[in-house]
Amino acid sequence: MSYNHHNQSQGYVPSYNSQNTGAAYMARRGWGNESDRNTTISFSSKSSSKRIYITLFIMVVLLLIAAIVIIILFATGVFSSTDPLQNPTSSPIFNPTLRPPINNIPTLGPPIFSQNQSYSGAFTILYQASNDFDTKNTNNYNRVFNLIQNALDNVFVTSTLRPYAAKATLTDLQNSGNDLQVLFRVNMLGGGNVDQFTVADVIRNNLNQLRTLLNGNAPIDPNSVFVFRQFT
């Protein structure tokens, strides 16, 4: 910056003849324009940063929610960390490698319940013991024997076992303390799903009929009915 010096005492005023003055600099920068004075400061950079922080926060929240959902699904067994195809817990139902040749399949015999069946059983008539039953083939023994035999025949002929031609055969009468024990046998053709419990239920379900056929004075103990199957 150059100055032209003049003696102030001689009435001279220094003049600035340079483009490097502050006024010139301000003029070059446009600071002297009225429009530049009214220019406002922009906050666009701060608003952009705020939006970025909000976006990141939302993403973090969504990731946390997704992680919680995945943990719950694993805990409830919806997802499994093991591959069932690589680590099977059980063998497949059908295994073609174990399938036998069709010509070697054995033929099954008839089911056991399609064969003739035989059962032995017993029940007790309370308070009917007598010395007459200690000696077999007496008149009184034979009379009571035939009476009970006919009653059993009537019960089984009219029972649910009738389709199998079930026939009851009285085998013996024995004193048991004060009671009379009745021993019998039941034979039938086939039998389907019949078992010893079915035969015993025929006796229990027809106790009233038995009492009536035995002149109404035969108190039969339902808990004494016992039947078992005989295999020959």
GITAHU-V823115 format. One record per residue. N is the residue number from 0. PHI is phi as a letter, one per 40 degrees, with the letter a starting at -180 (none if undefined). OMEGA is omega in whole degrees, -180 to 180 (none if undefined). NEAR is the number of other ideal C-beta (glycine too) atoms within 10 Angstrom. Layout:
# GITAHU-V823115
[[N:PHI:OMEGA:NEAR] [N:PHI:OMEGA:NEAR]]
This chain:
# GITAHU-V823115
[[0:none:-177:9] [1:b:180:8] [2:b:169:10] [3:b:-175:10] [4:c:175:9] [5:b:-179:12] [6:c:180:7] [7:c:180:9] [8:c:178:6] [9:c:177:6] [10:g:178:7] [11:c:176:11] [12:b:-179:7] [13:c:178:10] [14:b:-178:10] [15:b:-175:14] [16:b:-177:10] [17:a:177:10] [18:c:-177:11] [19:c:178:9] [20:c:180:12] [21:c:-180:8] [22:c:179:11] [23:c:180:13] [24:c:180:11] [25:c:178:11] [26:c:179:13] [27:c:-179:10] [28:c:180:10] [29:g:-178:9] [30:c:-179:11] [31:c:-179:11] [32:c:-180:11] [33:c:-179:6] [34:c:180:7] [35:c:180:10] [36:c:-178:8] [37:c:-179:7] [38:c:-180:8] [39:c:179:5] [40:c:-178:4] [41:c:177:8] [42:b:-176:9] [43:c:-179:7] [44:c:179:8] [45:c:179:8] [46:c:179:10] [47:c:178:9] [48:c:179:10] [49:c:179:11] [50:c:179:9] [51:c:180:10] [52:c:180:9] [53:c:179:10] [54:c:179:10] [55:c:180:10] [56:c:180:10] [57:c:179:10] [58:c:179:10] [59:c:179:10] [60:c:179:10] [61:c:178:10] [62:c:178:10] [63:c:179:10] [64:c:179:10] [65:c:179:10] [66:c:179:10] [67:c:179:10] [68:c:180:10] [69:c:179:12] [70:c:180:10] [71:c:-180:11] [72:c:176:11] [73:c:-178:12] [74:c:-180:9] [75:c:176:8] [76:g:178:7] [77:c:175:9] [78:b:178:10] [79:b:-178:8] [80:c:-180:5] [81:b:179:8] [82:c:-177:8] [83:c:180:9] [84:c:180:6] [85:c:-179:6] [86:b:-178:7] [87:c:179:9] [88:c:179:6] [89:a:-180:6] [90:c:-180:8] [91:c:-179:8] [92:c:180:5] [93:b:179:7] [94:b:-176:8] [95:c:-180:6] [96:c:-179:4] [97:b:-178:8] [98:c:-179:9] [99:c:175:8] [100:d:-174:6] [101:c:-179:6] [102:c:-177:5] [103:c:179:6] [104:c:-178:9] [105:c:176:6] [106:c:-178:4] [107:c:177:6] [108:c:180:8] [109:c:179:8] [110:c:-173:11] [111:c:-177:9] [112:c:176:13] [113:c:179:12] [114:c:176:13] [115:c:-177:12] [116:b:-180:25] [117:b:-178:14] [118:b:172:22] [119:b:-178:16] [120:a:-180:22] [121:a:169:18] [122:a:-172:23] [123:b:172:20] [124:c:-173:23] [125:c:171:14] [126:g:-178:11] [127:b:177:20] [128:c:-180:18] [129:a:177:12] [130:c:-180:9] [131:c:-178:16] [132:c:176:19] [133:c:179:12] [134:b:-176:9] [135:c:175:11] [136:g:171:7] [137:c:-178:14] [138:c:-179:8] [139:c:179:12] [140:c:-178:16] [141:c:179:12] [142:c:180:11] [143:c:-180:22] [144:d:-178:19] [145:c:179:11] [146:c:180:14] [147:c:179:21] [148:c:-180:16] [149:c:179:13] [150:c:179:21] [151:c:178:24] [152:d:-178:15] [153:c:-179:16] [154:c:-175:20] [155:c:179:22] [156:c:-179:13] [157:c:-176:12] [158:c:178:19] [159:c:179:13] [160:c:-179:22] [161:d:179:11] [162:c:-179:12] [163:b:179:20] [164:f:-179:13] [165:c:-180:23] [166:b:179:15] [167:c:179:25] [168:b:178:12] [169:c:-177:19] [170:b:-179:13] [171:a:172:12] [172:b:-176:21] [173:b:174:14] [174:c:175:15] [175:b:-174:12] [176:g:178:10] [177:c:-174:9] [178:b:178:17] [179:b:180:22] [180:c:-179:18] [181:b:179:28] [182:b:-177:13] [183:a:179:20] [184:b:180:16] [185:b:176:25] [186:b:178:15] [187:a:178:21] [188:c:-176:13] [189:g:179:15] [190:h:178:23] [191:f:179:14] [192:c:-180:7] [193:c:174:21] [194:a:-176:14] [195:c:180:17] [196:c:178:8] [197:c:180:17] [198:c:179:25] [199:c:179:18] [200:c:177:14] [201:c:178:22] [202:c:-175:26] [203:c:-176:12] [204:c:-178:13] [205:b:-180:19] [206:c:180:17] [207:c:178:10] [208:c:178:14] [209:c:-180:19] [210:c:-180:16] [211:c:-180:13] [212:c:178:18] [213:c:176:18] [214:g:173:9] [215:g:-178:9] [216:b:-179:9] [217:b:178:21] [218:c:-178:14] [219:c:178:21] [220:c:-178:12] [221:c:180:12] [222:c:-179:9] [223:c:-178:16] [224:c:-178:19] [225:a:-179:13] [226:b:174:21] [227:b:-176:11] [228:c:176:15] [229:b:179:12] [230:b:-179:7] [231:b:none:6]]
